[in-house]
Amino acid sequence: MNGTPGVEDKFPASVSGRTRAVLDTWPKCLIALLALALVIGLGVTTVHRATALDPALHRGDFTLYRAAGQAVLNGSDIYQAHNIRGNYYLSPPLPAILMAPLALLPVFWGSLLVYLLYLWMFGHTVHLAVQLARRFFPARPPDAFWLYVLTVLLVLTPSLSGISRQNPSLVVTYFLTLSLALFLRNRPWSAGLALAGGIAVKVWPALFVVYFLAKRRWMMVLTASVWLAVLVLVVPSLAFGVRGNIELLRRWYGGSSSP
């Protein structure tokens, strides 16, 4: 006996075993069907809005980042890349490099691939969050299914927005959650890489480096700093050259799209 409530603990003794199993299973099946419908419906609308040629219907960041990836392939200015709504690329150079392979695909297939990748990252983020919750609250853990459902509900609204708009905010959330999970498993180099990945996409996760610095977690600060140098200085320099990368970083830091 592990103290975890089972199916037999949830219903009166007068209820038969088969009835108990049905009563315990059908809500889970219903939630699974609703989740499947949501995934399919969200995928259709996400890809449709990414491929729409009408600026009034066009939504999401995929085509913007794809345009930056195309600029990398063409050897043109990534900060002149924009989508049909007139939004210009304003992120650091690394995401543009990572989007270059997707720029080789048609918008439909590229957007669909990113959507599936976002679903995987969302699912893994939820899984990591549940594992963290069980780590800190090990006594009489609830049914794992309902813990996953609760976690999804808590983050559903912002996550749906990030997935449907294919916004990099979900990528940052995934890297931060992964970094924390790896840190607690005493894997500082992997945790530092995940944290540096989040910083290389959006700068604000650098606040976590300040946190680790305040907590005197020197190894975490060191690994995150080393990986950040690799992702921000070394990797983009392979694509743009050292001087070209420094110039792009200068323009990104200054918030200017003009040379």
BAZA-276592 format. One record per residue (C-alpha): residue number from 1; residue in one letter; chain; x, y, z. Coordinates in nm, 2 decimals. Layout:
BEGIN
{n->NUM; res->a; chain->A; X->X; Y->Y; Z->Z}
...
This chain:
BEGIN
{n->1; res->m; chain->A; X->0.00; Y->0.00; Z->0.00}
{n->2; res->n; chain->A; X->0.15; Y->0.33; Z->-0.10}
{n->3; res->g; chain->A; X->-0.13; Y->0.55; Z->0.04}
{n->4; res->t; chain->A; X->-0.23; Y->0.67; Z->-0.30}
{n->5; res->p; chain->A; X->-0.61; Y->0.66; Z->-0.34}
{n->6; res->g; chain->A; X->-0.73; Y->0.41; Z->-0.60}
{n->7; res->v; chain->A; X->-1.05; Y->0.36; Z->-0.79}
{n->8; res->e; chain->A; X->-1.20; Y->0.16; Z->-0.51}
{n->9; res->d; chain->A; X->-1.15; Y->0.45; Z->-0.26}
{n->10; res->k; chain->A; X->-1.36; Y->0.70; Z->-0.46}
{n->11; res->f; chain->A; X->-1.70; Y->0.53; Z->-0.46}
{n->12; res->p; chain->A; X->-1.93; Y->0.37; Z->-0.20}
{n->13; res->a; chain->A; X->-1.89; Y->-0.01; Z->-0.13}
{n->14; res->s; chain->A; X->-2.23; Y->-0.07; Z->-0.28}
{n->15; res->v; chain->A; X->-2.10; Y->0.02; Z->-0.63}
{n->16; res->s; chain->A; X->-1.98; Y->-0.28; Z->-0.83}
{n->17; res->g; chain->A; X->-1.62; Y->-0.30; Z->-0.95}
{n->18; res->r; chain->A; X->-1.72; Y->-0.26; Z->-1.31}
{n->19; res->t; chain->A; X->-1.93; Y->0.04; Z->-1.24}
{n->20; res->r; chain->A; X->-1.65; Y->0.20; Z->-1.04}
{n->21; res->a; chain->A; X->-1.42; Y->0.15; Z->-1.34}
{n->22; res->v; chain->A; X->-1.66; Y->0.31; Z->-1.58}
{n->23; res->l; chain->A; X->-1.73; Y->0.60; Z->-1.35}
{n->24; res->d; chain->A; X->-1.36; Y->0.66; Z->-1.31}
{n->25; res->t; chain->A; X->-1.27; Y->0.62; Z->-1.68}
{n->26; res->w; chain->A; X->-1.54; Y->0.80; Z->-1.87}
{n->27; res->p; chain->A; X->-1.45; Y->1.16; Z->-1.75}
{n->28; res->k; chain->A; X->-1.09; Y->1.09; Z->-1.86}
{n->29; res->c; chain->A; X->-1.20; Y->0.97; Z->-2.20}
{n->30; res->l; chain->A; X->-1.42; Y->1.27; Z->-2.24}
{n->31; res->i; chain->A; X->-1.14; Y->1.51; Z->-2.15}
{n->32; res->a; chain->A; X->-0.91; Y->1.32; Z->-2.39}
{n->33; res->l; chain->A; X->-1.16; Y->1.36; Z->-2.68}
{n->34; res->l; chain->A; X->-1.20; Y->1.73; Z->-2.60}
{n->35; res->a; chain->A; X->-0.83; Y->1.78; Z->-2.60}
{n->36; res->l; chain->A; X->-0.80; Y->1.60; Z->-2.93}
{n->37; res->a; chain->A; X->-1.07; Y->1.82; Z->-3.08}
{n->38; res->l; chain->A; X->-0.89; Y->2.13; Z->-2.95}
{n->39; res->v; chain->A; X->-0.56; Y->2.02; Z->-3.09}
{n->40; res->i; chain->A; X->-0.70; Y->1.96; Z->-3.44}
{n->41; res->g; chain->A; X->-0.91; Y->2.28; Z->-3.44}
{n->42; res->l; chain->A; X->-0.62; Y->2.49; Z->-3.31}
{n->43; res->g; chain->A; X->-0.39; Y->2.34; Z->-3.57}
{n->44; res->v; chain->A; X->-0.63; Y->2.42; Z->-3.86}
{n->45; res->t; chain->A; X->-0.68; Y->2.78; Z->-3.75}
{n->46; res->t; chain->A; X->-0.31; Y->2.83; Z->-3.68}
{n->47; res->v; chain->A; X->-0.19; Y->2.71; Z->-4.02}
{n->48; res->h; chain->A; X->-0.47; Y->2.89; Z->-4.19}
{n->49; res->r; chain->A; X->-0.38; Y->3.23; Z->-4.03}
{n->50; res->a; chain->A; X->-0.01; Y->3.17; Z->-4.11}
{n->51; res->t; chain->A; X->-0.08; Y->3.11; Z->-4.48}
{n->52; res->a; chain->A; X->-0.35; Y->3.38; Z->-4.52}
{n->53; res->l; chain->A; X->-0.25; Y->3.63; Z->-4.79}
{n->54; res->d; chain->A; X->-0.49; Y->3.89; Z->-4.66}
{n->55; res->p; chain->A; X->-0.31; Y->4.11; Z->-4.40}
{n->56; res->a; chain->A; X->-0.63; Y->4.14; Z->-4.20}
{n->57; res->l; chain->A; X->-0.65; Y->3.76; Z->-4.16}
{n->58; res->h; chain->A; X->-0.27; Y->3.70; Z->-4.13}
{n->59; res->r; chain->A; X->-0.17; Y->3.63; Z->-3.77}
{n->60; res->g; chain->A; X->0.12; Y->3.49; Z->-3.59}
{n->61; res->d; chain->A; X->0.50; Y->3.52; Z->-3.59}
{n->62; res->f; chain->A; X->0.59; Y->3.22; Z->-3.81}
{n->63; res->t; chain->A; X->0.61; Y->3.41; Z->-4.14}
{n->64; res->l; chain->A; X->0.81; Y->3.69; Z->-3.97}
{n->65; res->y; chain->A; X->1.07; Y->3.45; Z->-3.84}
{n->66; res->r; chain->A; X->1.06; Y->3.25; Z->-4.16}
{n->67; res->a; chain->A; X->1.14; Y->3.58; Z->-4.35}
{n->68; res->a; chain->A; X->1.44; Y->3.63; Z->-4.12}
{n->69; res->g; chain->A; X->1.55; Y->3.27; Z->-4.19}
{n->70; res->q; chain->A; X->1.52; Y->3.34; Z->-4.57}
{n->71; res->a; chain->A; X->1.74; Y->3.64; Z->-4.52}
{n->72; res->v; chain->A; X->2.00; Y->3.42; Z->-4.37}
{n->73; res->l; chain->A; X->1.99; Y->3.19; Z->-4.67}
{n->74; res->n; chain->A; X->2.00; Y->3.48; Z->-4.91}
{n->75; res->g; chain->A; X->2.28; Y->3.66; Z->-4.73}
{n->76; res->s; chain->A; X->2.06; Y->3.97; Z->-4.69}
{n->77; res->d; chain->A; X->1.98; Y->4.19; Z->-4.39}
{n->78; res->i; chain->A; X->1.78; Y->4.00; Z->-4.13}
{n->79; res->y; chain->A; X->1.66; Y->4.32; Z->-3.98}
{n->80; res->q; chain->A; X->1.50; Y->4.42; Z->-4.30}
{n->81; res->a; chain->A; X->1.30; Y->4.10; Z->-4.30}
{n->82; res->h; chain->A; X->0.92; Y->4.15; Z->-4.25}
{n->83; res->n; chain->A; X->0.59; Y->3.98; Z->-4.30}
{n->84; res->i; chain->A; X->0.29; Y->4.09; Z->-4.50}
{n->85; res->r; chain->A; X->0.16; Y->4.29; Z->-4.21}
{n->86; res->g; chain->A; X->0.47; Y->4.50; Z->-4.22}
{n->87; res->n; chain->A; X->0.62; Y->4.37; Z->-3.89}
{n->88; res->y; chain->A; X->1.00; Y->4.37; Z->-3.89}
{n->89; res->y; chain->A; X->1.22; Y->4.11; Z->-3.73}
{n->90; res->l; chain->A; X->1.36; Y->4.24; Z->-3.40}
{n->91; res->s; chain->A; X->1.50; Y->3.94; Z->-3.22}
{n->92; res->p; chain->A; X->1.87; Y->3.84; Z->-3.18}
{n->93; res->p; chain->A; X->2.05; Y->3.68; Z->-3.47}
{n->94; res->l; chain->A; X->2.03; Y->3.32; Z->-3.34}
{n->95; res->p; chain->A; X->1.65; Y->3.26; Z->-3.40}
{n->96; res->a; chain->A; X->1.69; Y->3.37; Z->-3.76}
{n->97; res->i; chain->A; X->1.96; Y->3.11; Z->-3.81}
{n->98; res->l; chain->A; X->1.75; Y->2.84; Z->-3.65}
{n->99; res->m; chain->A; X->1.46; Y->2.93; Z->-3.88}
{n->100; res->a; chain->A; X->1.67; Y->2.91; Z->-4.20}
{n->101; res->p; chain->A; X->1.59; Y->2.53; Z->-4.26}
{n->102; res->l; chain->A; X->1.22; Y->2.60; Z->-4.23}
{n->103; res->a; chain->A; X->1.25; Y->2.88; Z->-4.49}
{n->104; res->l; chain->A; X->1.32; Y->2.61; Z->-4.74}
{n->105; res->l; chain->A; X->0.97; Y->2.46; Z->-4.69}
{n->106; res->p; chain->A; X->0.64; Y->2.61; Z->-4.81}
{n->107; res->v; chain->A; X->0.47; Y->2.82; Z->-4.55}
{n->108; res->f; chain->A; X->0.20; Y->2.56; Z->-4.50}
{n->109; res->w; chain->A; X->0.43; Y->2.27; Z->-4.42}
{n->110; res->g; chain->A; X->0.67; Y->2.50; Z->-4.22}
{n->111; res->s; chain->A; X->0.38; Y->2.63; Z->-4.01}
{n->112; res->l; chain->A; X->0.24; Y->2.29; Z->-3.95}
{n->113; res->l; chain->A; X->0.58; Y->2.16; Z->-3.85}
{n->114; res->v; chain->A; X->0.63; Y->2.44; Z->-3.60}
{n->115; res->y; chain->A; X->0.28; Y->2.38; Z->-3.47}
{n->116; res->l; chain->A; X->0.36; Y->2.02; Z->-3.40}
{n->117; res->l; chain->A; X->0.69; Y->2.12; Z->-3.24}
{n->118; res->y; chain->A; X->0.51; Y->2.37; Z->-3.01}
{n->119; res->l; chain->A; X->0.26; Y->2.10; Z->-2.91}
{n->120; res->w; chain->A; X->0.55; Y->1.88; Z->-2.81}
{n->121; res->m; chain->A; X->0.72; Y->2.15; Z->-2.61}
{n->122; res->f; chain->A; X->0.39; Y->2.24; Z->-2.44}
{n->123; res->g; chain->A; X->0.33; Y->1.87; Z->-2.35}
{n->124; res->h; chain->A; X->0.69; Y->1.83; Z->-2.22}
{n->125; res->t; chain->A; X->0.67; Y->2.15; Z->-2.02}
{n->126; res->v; chain->A; X->0.35; Y->2.03; Z->-1.85}
{n->127; res->h; chain->A; X->0.52; Y->1.69; Z->-1.78}
{n->128; res->l; chain->A; X->0.82; Y->1.86; Z->-1.63}
{n->129; res->a; chain->A; X->0.59; Y->2.09; Z->-1.42}
{n->130; res->v; chain->A; X->0.40; Y->1.79; Z->-1.29}
{n->131; res->q; chain->A; X->0.73; Y->1.61; Z->-1.20}
{n->132; res->l; chain->A; X->0.85; Y->1.92; Z->-1.02}
{n->133; res->a; chain->A; X->0.52; Y->1.93; Z->-0.82}
{n->134; res->r; chain->A; X->0.56; Y->1.57; Z->-0.72}
{n->135; res->r; chain->A; X->0.91; Y->1.64; Z->-0.61}
{n->136; res->f; chain->A; X->0.82; Y->1.92; Z->-0.38}
{n->137; res->f; chain->A; X->0.49; Y->1.76; Z->-0.26}
{n->138; res->p; chain->A; X->0.55; Y->1.39; Z->-0.24}
{n->139; res->a; chain->A; X->0.30; Y->1.30; Z->0.03}
{n->140; res->r; chain->A; X->-0.01; Y->1.13; Z->-0.10}
{n->141; res->p; chain->A; X->0.02; Y->1.25; Z->-0.46}
{n->142; res->p; chain->A; X->-0.31; Y->1.28; Z->-0.64}
{n->143; res->d; chain->A; X->-0.41; Y->1.08; Z->-0.95}
{n->144; res->a; chain->A; X->-0.14; Y->1.17; Z->-1.21}
{n->145; res->f; chain->A; X->-0.41; Y->1.22; Z->-1.48}
{n->146; res->w; chain->A; X->-0.59; Y->1.49; Z->-1.28}
{n->147; res->l; chain->A; X->-0.26; Y->1.66; Z->-1.18}
{n->148; res->y; chain->A; X->-0.18; Y->1.69; Z->-1.55}
{n->149; res->v; chain->A; X->-0.53; Y->1.83; Z->-1.62}
{n->150; res->l; chain->A; X->-0.50; Y->2.08; Z->-1.34}
{n->151; res->t; chain->A; X->-0.15; Y->2.19; Z->-1.47}
{n->152; res->v; chain->A; X->-0.29; Y->2.23; Z->-1.83}
{n->153; res->l; chain->A; X->-0.59; Y->2.44; Z->-1.71}
{n->154; res->l; chain->A; X->-0.36; Y->2.67; Z->-1.51}
{n->155; res->v; chain->A; X->-0.16; Y->2.76; Z->-1.82}
{n->156; res->l; chain->A; X->-0.41; Y->2.70; Z->-2.09}
{n->157; res->t; chain->A; X->-0.50; Y->3.06; Z->-2.18}
{n->158; res->p; chain->A; X->-0.15; Y->3.20; Z->-2.24}
{n->159; res->s; chain->A; X->-0.03; Y->2.88; Z->-2.39}
{n->160; res->l; chain->A; X->-0.32; Y->2.87; Z->-2.65}
{n->161; res->s; chain->A; X->-0.23; Y->3.23; Z->-2.75}
{n->162; res->g; chain->A; X->0.14; Y->3.14; Z->-2.78}
{n->163; res->i; chain->A; X->0.08; Y->2.83; Z->-2.98}
{n->164; res->s; chain->A; X->-0.18; Y->2.98; Z->-3.21}
{n->165; res->r; chain->A; X->0.04; Y->3.28; Z->-3.28}
{n->166; res->q; chain->A; X->0.35; Y->3.06; Z->-3.29}
{n->167; res->n; chain->A; X->0.51; Y->3.31; Z->-3.06}
{n->168; res->p; chain->A; X->0.86; Y->3.24; Z->-2.92}
{n->169; res->s; chain->A; X->0.73; Y->3.30; Z->-2.57}
{n->170; res->l; chain->A; X->0.64; Y->2.93; Z->-2.54}
{n->171; res->v; chain->A; X->0.99; Y->2.83; Z->-2.65}
{n->172; res->v; chain->A; X->1.13; Y->3.05; Z->-2.37}
{n->173; res->t; chain->A; X->0.89; Y->2.89; Z->-2.11}
{n->174; res->y; chain->A; X->1.00; Y->2.55; Z->-2.22}
{n->175; res->f; chain->A; X->1.37; Y->2.63; Z->-2.19}
{n->176; res->l; chain->A; X->1.32; Y->2.78; Z->-1.85}
{n->177; res->t; chain->A; X->1.12; Y->2.49; Z->-1.71}
{n->178; res->l; chain->A; X->1.37; Y->2.24; Z->-1.86}
{n->179; res->s; chain->A; X->1.66; Y->2.44; Z->-1.71}
{n->180; res->l; chain->A; X->1.50; Y->2.42; Z->-1.36}
{n->181; res->a; chain->A; X->1.43; Y->2.05; Z->-1.39}
{n->182; res->l; chain->A; X->1.79; Y->1.98; Z->-1.50}
{n->183; res->f; chain->A; X->1.93; Y->2.20; Z->-1.23}
{n->184; res->l; chain->A; X->1.74; Y->2.00; Z->-0.96}
{n->185; res->r; chain->A; X->1.88; Y->1.68; Z->-1.11}
{n->186; res->n; chain->A; X->2.23; Y->1.82; Z->-1.06}
{n->187; res->r; chain->A; X->2.31; Y->1.85; Z->-1.43}
{n->188; res->p; chain->A; X->2.45; Y->2.20; Z->-1.44}
{n->189; res->w; chain->A; X->2.59; Y->2.20; Z->-1.79}
{n->190; res->s; chain->A; X->2.26; Y->2.08; Z->-1.95}
{n->191; res->a; chain->A; X->2.07; Y->2.32; Z->-1.72}
{n->192; res->g; chain->A; X->2.30; Y->2.61; Z->-1.82}
{n->193; res->l; chain->A; X->2.25; Y->2.53; Z->-2.19}
{n->194; res->a; chain->A; X->1.87; Y->2.53; Z->-2.15}
{n->195; res->l; chain->A; X->1.88; Y->2.87; Z->-1.97}
{n->196; res->a; chain->A; X->2.12; Y->3.02; Z->-2.22}
{n->197; res->g; chain->A; X->1.88; Y->2.90; Z->-2.50}
{n->198; res->g; chain->A; X->1.60; Y->3.09; Z->-2.34}
{n->199; res->i; chain->A; X->1.81; Y->3.41; Z->-2.31}
{n->200; res->a; chain->A; X->1.93; Y->3.38; Z->-2.67}
{n->201; res->v; chain->A; X->1.56; Y->3.39; Z->-2.78}
{n->202; res->k; chain->A; X->1.44; Y->3.66; Z->-2.54}
{n->203; res->v; chain->A; X->1.67; Y->3.85; Z->-2.31}
{n->204; res->w; chain->A; X->1.45; Y->3.86; Z->-2.00}
{n->205; res->p; chain->A; X->1.54; Y->3.51; Z->-1.88}
{n->206; res->a; chain->A; X->1.88; Y->3.66; Z->-1.79}
{n->207; res->l; chain->A; X->1.70; Y->3.75; Z->-1.46}
{n->208; res->f; chain->A; X->1.74; Y->3.39; Z->-1.37}
{n->209; res->v; chain->A; X->2.12; Y->3.42; Z->-1.39}
{n->210; res->v; chain->A; X->2.09; Y->3.71; Z->-1.14}
{n->211; res->y; chain->A; X->1.88; Y->3.48; Z->-0.92}
{n->212; res->f; chain->A; X->2.15; Y->3.20; Z->-0.93}
{n->213; res->l; chain->A; X->2.41; Y->3.46; Z->-0.87}
{n->214; res->a; chain->A; X->2.23; Y->3.59; Z->-0.56}
{n->215; res->k; chain->A; X->2.20; Y->3.23; Z->-0.44}
{n->216; res->r; chain->A; X->2.57; Y->3.17; Z->-0.50}
{n->217; res->r; chain->A; X->2.51; Y->2.89; Z->-0.74}
{n->218; res->w; chain->A; X->2.84; Y->2.96; Z->-0.91}
{n->219; res->m; chain->A; X->2.84; Y->2.65; Z->-1.13}
{n->220; res->m; chain->A; X->2.50; Y->2.74; Z->-1.28}
{n->221; res->v; chain->A; X->2.61; Y->3.10; Z->-1.34}
{n->222; res->l; chain->A; X->2.93; Y->2.97; Z->-1.51}
{n->223; res->t; chain->A; X->2.76; Y->2.71; Z->-1.74}
{n->224; res->a; chain->A; X->2.49; Y->2.95; Z->-1.84}
{n->225; res->s; chain->A; X->2.75; Y->3.22; Z->-1.92}
{n->226; res->v; chain->A; X->2.96; Y->2.98; Z->-2.12}
{n->227; res->w; chain->A; X->2.67; Y->2.85; Z->-2.33}
{n->228; res->l; chain->A; X->2.53; Y->3.20; Z->-2.38}
{n->229; res->a; chain->A; X->2.87; Y->3.31; Z->-2.53}
{n->230; res->v; chain->A; X->2.85; Y->3.01; Z->-2.76}
{n->231; res->l; chain->A; X->2.49; Y->3.08; Z->-2.87}
{n->232; res->v; chain->A; X->2.52; Y->3.46; Z->-2.90}
{n->233; res->l; chain->A; X->2.88; Y->3.50; Z->-3.02}
{n->234; res->v; chain->A; X->3.02; Y->3.18; Z->-3.17}
{n->235; res->v; chain->A; X->2.73; Y->3.02; Z->-3.36}
{n->236; res->p; chain->A; X->2.60; Y->3.34; Z->-3.53}
{n->237; res->s; chain->A; X->2.96; Y->3.43; Z->-3.62}
{n->238; res->l; chain->A; X->2.97; Y->3.11; Z->-3.83}
{n->239; res->a; chain->A; X->2.68; Y->3.24; Z->-4.04}
{n->240; res->f; chain->A; X->2.76; Y->3.62; Z->-4.04}
{n->241; res->g; chain->A; X->3.12; Y->3.64; Z->-3.96}
{n->242; res->v; chain->A; X->3.26; Y->3.79; Z->-3.64}
{n->243; res->r; chain->A; X->3.22; Y->4.15; Z->-3.75}
{n->244; res->g; chain->A; X->2.89; Y->4.09; Z->-3.91}
{n->245; res->n; chain->A; X->2.75; Y->3.93; Z->-3.60}
{n->246; res->i; chain->A; X->2.88; Y->4.21; Z->-3.37}
{n->247; res->e; chain->A; X->2.71; Y->4.47; Z->-3.60}
{n->248; res->l; chain->A; X->2.39; Y->4.27; Z->-3.59}
{n->249; res->l; chain->A; X->2.40; Y->4.26; Z->-3.21}
{n->250; res->r; chain->A; X->2.47; Y->4.63; Z->-3.20}
{n->251; res->r; chain->A; X->2.16; Y->4.70; Z->-3.41}
{n->252; res->w; chain->A; X->1.95; Y->4.46; Z->-3.22}
{n->253; res->y; chain->A; X->2.05; Y->4.61; Z->-2.89}
{n->254; res->g; chain->A; X->1.98; Y->4.96; Z->-3.02}
{n->255; res->g; chain->A; X->1.64; Y->4.84; Z->-3.15}
{n->256; res->s; chain->A; X->1.71; Y->4.97; Z->-3.50}
{n->257; res->s; chain->A; X->1.65; Y->4.79; Z->-3.83}
{n->258; res->s; chain->A; X->1.86; Y->5.04; Z->-4.03}
{n->259; res->p; chain->A; X->2.23; Y->4.97; Z->-4.09}
